[in-house]
């Protein structure tokens, strides 16, 4: 399946010079949703995943579905101030600013095998923030899954992610 045909591109969003990849159009196509979910599942079904970590907000959609297929738990990483209990926090830079993400402090343990999922890999800032949160919990085995990778962006964060087994379904050069 050509997933690029299912992803809308929006010029100059959220600011001038950014070409936003909108996967909400992909959500409308049940065949595309099934394809993405099954592709991620098949990429990690033999890894012993115990928790899927999904990044707010689009990472929740496929993260939860894949967790169900992998018979794993699901852990949300949220923007600042959204979680009600004790949290771990990480600041990160993205292509158009900076932000903070949080995870419940008791969400992961060192025994977990974790798949971190997000819709898009741009600068790698959000993914590395999620990695650091998992590492703060003592997790040693971590994998990554992205629907899209903006390969034309190369940063130290993306170079760090090369040390981890990663699945990408759509590459933009």
C-alpha positions in Angstrom: 0.0 0.0 0.0 1.3 3.5 -0.9 0.7 5.3 2.4 2.0 8.6 1.0 -1.3 8.8 -0.9 -3.2 8.6 2.4 -1.2 11.4 4.1 -2.2 15.0 3.5 0.6 17.5 3.3 -0.1 21.0 4.6 2.3 23.8 3.6 3.4 26.4 6.1 1.8 24.6 9.1 2.3 25.1 12.1 4.6 27.9 10.9 6.0 29.1 7.6 8.5 26.8 6.0 7.1 23.6 7.6 5.4 21.0 5.4 3.1 19.3 7.9 2.4 15.6 7.3 -1.2 15.1 8.4 -1.9 11.4 9.1 -5.5 12.1 10.2 -6.4 11.5 6.6 -4.9 8.1 6.8 -7.2 7.3 9.8 -10.2 7.6 7.5 -9.2 4.7 5.3 -9.8 1.4 7.2 -7.5 -0.5 4.8 -4.7 1.9 5.6 -5.3 1.7 9.3 -5.3 -2.1 9.1 -2.1 -2.0 7.0 -0.2 0.3 9.4 -1.3 -1.7 12.5 -0.4 -5.0 11.0 2.9 -3.8 9.6 3.9 -2.5 13.1 2.7 -5.7 14.7 4.6 -8.0 12.3 7.7 -5.9 12.8 7.8 -6.5 16.5 5.7 -9.6 17.3 8.8 -11.7 18.1 10.6 -9.1 20.3 8.8 -9.8 23.6 7.3 -6.3 23.9 5.6 -5.8 27.2 4.6 -2.1 26.8 3.9 0.1 23.9 4.6 3.8 24.6 2.6 6.2 22.5 3.4 9.9 22.2 0.6 12.4 22.3 -1.6 12.6 20.4 -1.4 10.7 17.1 0.9 8.2 18.6 -2.0 7.0 20.8 -4.1 5.8 17.9 -1.8 3.2 16.5 0.1 2.7 19.8 -3.0 1.4 21.5 -4.0 -0.8 18.6 -0.5 -2.3 18.3 -0.3 -2.8 22.1 -3.6 -4.8 21.9 -2.2 -7.0 19.0 1.1 -7.6 20.9 -0.8 -8.5 24.1 1.1 -5.7 25.8 0.3 -2.8 28.0 0.0 0.8 26.7 1.7 3.8 28.2 0.8 7.4 27.1 3.5 10.1 27.1 1.6 13.3 27.3 2.2 17.0 27.1 2.9 18.9 30.4 0.1 19.0 33.0 -2.1 16.2 31.6 -1.3 13.3 34.0 -2.8 13.1 37.5 -0.2 11.2 39.4 3.6 11.3 40.1 5.3 12.0 36.8 8.7 12.0 35.1 9.4 14.9 32.8 11.6 15.6 29.9 12.2 18.8 27.9 12.8 18.5 24.1 13.4 20.6 21.1 11.4 20.2 17.9 11.7 21.7 14.5 9.6 24.7 15.5 10.2 25.3 19.2 10.5 23.3 22.4 8.1 21.5 24.7 7.9 19.2 27.7 6.5 15.6 27.8 5.6 13.6 30.9 4.9 10.0 31.8 3.6 8.5 35.0 6.6 7.5 37.2 5.3 4.0 37.7 4.4 3.3 34.1 7.5 1.3 33.2 9.9 -1.0 35.0 13.4 -2.3 34.2 11.8 -5.7 33.3 9.8 -4.1 30.5 10.6 -4.5 26.8 9.3 -1.3 25.2 8.2 -0.2 21.8 8.1 3.6 21.5 5.6 4.7 18.8 4.9 8.0 17.2 3.5 9.1 13.9 6.4 11.2 12.7 10.2 11.3 13.1 11.4 14.8 12.2 14.3 16.1 14.4 14.1 13.2 16.8 13.5 15.4 19.8 10.3 13.9 21.0 11.6 10.3 20.4 14.7 11.0 22.4 12.6 12.5 25.2 10.6 9.3 25.3 13.7 7.3 25.3 15.1 9.2 28.2 11.8 8.7 30.2 12.0 5.0 29.6 15.6 4.9 30.6 14.8 6.8 33.8 12.6 3.8 34.7 15.5 1.4 34.1 14.2 0.0 30.8 17.1 -1.7 28.9 15.4 -3.1 25.7 13.8 -0.3 23.6 12.5 -0.3 20.0 11.0 2.5 17.9 8.2 2.6 15.4 7.2 5.6 13.2 4.7 6.0 10.4 6.8 8.7 8.7 10.4 9.8 8.8 11.6 13.1 7.3 14.9 11.7 6.2 16.1 15.0 4.9 16.4 16.3 8.5 19.6 15.0 10.1 20.2 15.9 13.8 22.3 14.5 16.7 19.0 13.1 18.1 18.3 11.2 14.9 21.9 9.9 14.9 21.4 8.6 18.5 18.2 6.8 17.4 20.3 4.8 14.8 21.6 2.7 17.8 18.0 1.3 18.2 16.1 -1.1 16.0 13.5 1.2 14.3 10.7 0.6 11.9 9.6 3.4 9.5 6.7 2.9 7.0 6.9 6.1 5.0 10.1 8.0 4.2 10.3 11.5 2.9 13.7 12.3 1.3 
